[in-house]
Amino acid sequence: MLKFLFRLIVSLFFIWALIYPFIEKSTSLIDSETIATKPPIKKPEKPLHSVKLPDFNGFVDVKEKKHAFFDFIRPHIEAENKKILQQRATLEIALMMLQYDEPLSASQTKQVKTILNSYKLPKTIDRLALKQALRRVDIIPKELALMQAANESAWGTSRFARIGLNFFGQWCYSKGCGMVPNRRNDGAEHEVAAFKSVRAAVNSYFRNINTHAAYKQLRSIRADLRQQQQPISATELSYGLTSYSERGEAYIEELNQMINQNRAYFDE
């Protein structure tokens, strides 16, 4: 009996030894397949700035969300327009003096050249150059700037607004200058610009509108309104922004609709 049990145990051991590698391999395959099919854990993208943003995604009430967004962006737009009006006054005084054959002081000359340089204009100071400069050195109505910010950033909730303070959808073209779009076409090299402050983002937007060739029509509309002593209308200037979006005229229509729907919030 003992001899029979011993033979049975030995036989079972050899059988187990023969099938063990196959059991182990099967288990490994199951584990590897489980690992391969497990979705990767996406780490939260860290902001590229130190600005504390309102939680625009957290608002349930639409009116409260709009109030929060406008209160956050409006001061920067108003500050930029105030700076531009000061620059414009400097140029207008210089132009008036040249028209009366009055020489500019060294301080005036330095100020004018600094302004011309910041708007990508030649540093030549004469009446024609200053008249041309005044077409660029001018305000963007806060209604238009606010609506573009809301439209381009989905009311402050977009990835580019949260991570890079880019509220205006501005691109840049050097590697590492900003954020790579998730849906960027193969072969494309552009990035979405990132900023360290909201004021820097607003300043970049104003400079883009006031200097880029794509928005020459907007500047022409604005200059005509100035000449006619008419208010600088957001809706009229919007027709000079067809190049801002691939949507063209549909984009302009949407902007003007947003301007009309949100007038109650602009001056609060």
C-alpha positions in Angstrom: 0.0 0.0 0.0 2.8 2.4 0.9 4.6 1.5 -2.3 1.4 2.4 -4.3 1.1 5.7 -2.5 4.7 6.6 -3.1 4.4 5.8 -6.8 1.2 7.9 -7.0 2.9 10.9 -5.4 5.9 10.6 -7.7 3.6 10.4 -10.8 1.7 13.5 -9.7 4.9 15.4 -9.2 6.1 14.6 -12.7 2.8 15.5 -14.2 2.9 18.9 -12.3 6.5 19.5 -13.4 5.4 18.9 -17.1 2.4 21.2 -17.1 3.8 24.0 -14.8 5.7 26.0 -17.5 2.5 26.1 -19.6 0.4 27.3 -16.6 3.1 30.0 -15.8 3.2 31.2 -19.4 -0.5 31.4 -19.6 -0.7 33.5 -16.4 2.0 35.8 -17.7 0.2 36.3 -21.0 -3.0 37.2 -19.1 -1.2 39.6 -16.9 0.6 41.3 -19.8 -2.7 41.6 -21.8 -4.3 43.2 -18.7 -1.5 45.7 -18.4 -1.6 46.4 -22.2 -5.3 47.1 -22.2 -5.3 49.2 -19.0 -5.8 52.8 -20.0 -2.8 55.0 -19.1 -3.3 57.4 -16.2 -3.2 61.0 -17.6 -1.4 63.3 -15.3 -2.9 66.8 -14.8 -1.1 69.4 -16.9 0.7 71.9 -14.7 0.1 75.6 -15.4 2.9 77.5 -17.1 2.3 80.5 -14.8 1.7 81.3 -11.2 -1.5 83.3 -11.6 -4.5 82.2 -9.5 -7.4 81.9 -11.9 -11.1 81.8 -10.9 -12.6 78.4 -11.3 -14.6 79.3 -14.4 -15.6 75.6 -14.8 -17.2 75.6 -11.4 -19.9 78.2 -12.0 -23.4 76.8 -12.4 -25.2 80.1 -12.9 -24.4 81.6 -16.3 -24.7 85.2 -15.2 -22.3 84.6 -12.3 -19.8 83.0 -14.7 -20.0 85.9 -17.1 -19.6 88.5 -14.2 -16.5 86.6 -13.0 -15.0 86.4 -16.4 -15.5 90.1 -17.3 -14.3 91.2 -13.9 -11.2 89.2 -14.3 -10.3 90.3 -17.9 -11.8 93.8 -18.2 -9.2 95.7 -16.0 -6.3 94.5 -18.2 -8.1 95.6 -21.4 -8.9 99.0 -19.9 -5.3 99.4 -18.7 -4.0 98.6 -22.2 -6.3 101.0 -23.9 -5.3 103.8 -21.4 -1.7 103.2 -22.2 -2.4 103.4 -25.9 -4.3 106.7 -25.5 -1.3 108.1 -23.7 1.0 106.9 -26.5 -1.4 108.4 -29.1 -1.4 111.7 -27.3 2.4 111.8 -27.4 2.3 111.2 -31.2 -0.5 113.8 -31.8 1.5 116.5 -29.9 4.6 115.7 -31.9 2.7 115.8 -35.1 1.1 119.2 -34.2 4.5 120.6 -33.4 6.0 119.4 -36.7 3.0 120.9 -38.6 3.9 124.3 -37.0 7.6 123.8 -37.7 8.4 123.5 -34.0 11.4 121.2 -33.1 10.8 118.3 -30.8 12.8 118.1 -27.6 15.3 115.3 -27.0 12.9 113.7 -24.5 10.0 113.9 -27.0 12.1 112.4 -29.7 13.1 109.5 -27.5 9.5 108.8 -26.5 8.2 108.9 -30.1 11.0 106.5 -31.3 10.2 104.1 -28.5 6.5 104.1 -29.5 7.3 103.7 -33.2 9.6 100.8 -32.4 7.0 99.0 -30.3 4.6 99.1 -33.2 7.1 97.8 -35.7 7.4 101.1 -37.5 10.5 102.9 -38.9 12.0 105.4 -36.5 11.9 108.2 -39.0 10.1 111.2 -37.4 8.2 113.4 -39.9 4.6 114.3 -40.5 3.8 111.4 -42.9 5.4 108.9 -40.5 3.4 110.1 -37.5 0.1 110.1 -39.5 0.8 106.5 -40.5 1.7 105.6 -36.9 -1.6 107.0 -35.6 -3.4 104.3 -37.7 -1.7 101.7 -35.5 -1.5 103.4 -32.2 -5.1 103.3 -31.3 -7.6 101.5 -29.0 -9.5 98.3 -29.4 -13.0 98.7 -28.0 -13.3 96.7 -24.8 -16.5 95.1 -26.0 -14.7 93.6 -29.0 -11.6 92.5 -26.9 -13.8 91.0 -24.2 -15.9 89.0 -26.7 -12.9 87.7 -28.5 -11.5 86.6 -25.2 -14.7 84.9 -24.2 -15.1 83.3 -27.7 -11.5 82.0 -28.0 -11.1 80.8 -24.4 -14.7 79.3 -24.0 -15.2 81.8 -21.2 -11.9 81.0 -19.6 -12.3 77.3 -19.4 -10.1 76.2 -22.4 -6.8 74.3 -21.8 -4.9 77.2 -23.3 -6.4 79.8 -21.0 -6.0 77.6 -17.9 -2.5 76.4 -18.6 -1.0 79.3 -20.6 -3.2 82.3 -19.9 -3.9 82.5 -23.6 -7.4 83.9 -23.8 -7.1 85.0 -27.4 -6.0 81.9 -29.2 -2.7 83.4 -30.3 -0.1 81.2 -32.0 3.6 81.2 -31.9 6.1 79.6 -34.2 9.3 78.7 -32.3 9.7 75.3 -30.6 8.9 75.5 -26.9 7.2 78.9 -27.2 3.9 77.6 -25.8 1.7 74.6 -25.8 1.4 72.0 -28.6 -2.3 71.6 -29.7 -3.6 68.1 -29.2 -5.1 68.1 -32.7 -2.2 69.7 -34.5 -2.0 68.5 -38.1 1.0 66.3 -39.1 3.8 68.5 -40.3 2.5 71.6 -38.6 5.0 73.4 -36.3 2.9 76.1 -34.6 2.2 76.2 -30.9 -0.3 78.1 -28.9 1.5 80.9 -27.1 1.8 80.8 -23.3 2.1 83.8 -21.0 3.2 84.5 -17.5 0.6 87.1 -16.8 -2.8 88.1 -18.0 -1.5 91.6 -18.8 1.2 90.1 -21.1 -1.5 88.1 -22.9 -3.7 91.2 -23.4 -0.7 93.2 -24.5 0.2 90.6 -27.1 -3.3 90.5 -28.4 -3.4 94.3 -28.8 0.0 94.3 -30.5 -1.1 91.6 -32.9 -4.3 93.5 -34.0 -2.4 96.8 -34.3 0.6 95.6 -36.2 -0.2 92.4 -38.2 -0.9 92.8 -41.9 -3.9 90.5 -41.6 -5.8 93.2 -39.7 -5.0 96.1 -41.9 -8.7 96.4 -42.8 -9.6 96.8 -39.1 -7.1 99.6 -38.7 -8.4 101.3 -41.9 -12.0 101.1 -40.6 -10.9 102.6 -37.3 -9.0 105.4 -39.0 -12.0 106.3 -41.1 -14.1 106.5 -37.9 -11.5 108.8 -36.4 -11.5 111.0 -39.4 -15.3 111.2 -39.4 -15.2 111.9 -35.6 -17.4 108.9 -35.0 -17.2 106.5 -32.0 -14.8 103.5 -32.4 -17.5 100.9 -32.7 -16.8 97.3 -31.7 -19.3 95.9 -34.3 -17.9 98.0 -37.1 -14.3 97.0 -36.3 -15.2 93.4 -36.1 -15.5 93.3 -39.9 -11.7 93.7 -40.1 -11.2 90.4 -38.3 -12.2 87.9 -41.0 -8.6 86.6 -41.0 -8.6 85.9 -37.2 -10.5 82.6 -37.6 -10.8 80.0 -40.3 -14.5 80.5 -40.0 -14.3 83.9 -41.6 -17.7 85.7 -41.9 -19.4 83.1 -39.6 -16.9 84.1 -36.9 -17.7 87.8 -37.3 -21.4 87.1 -37.1 -20.9 85.1 -33.9 -18.8 87.9 -32.4 -21.4 90.5 -33.1 -24.1 88.3 -31.7 -22.1 87.9 -28.5 -21.5 91.7 -28.3 -25.2 92.4 -28.6 -26.2 89.7 -26.1 -23.7 90.8 -23.4 -23.9 94.6 -23.4 -25.3 94.6 -19.9 -22.0 93.3 -18.6 -19.5 95.6 -20.3 -19.6 98.5 -17.9 -20.4 96.9 -14.6 
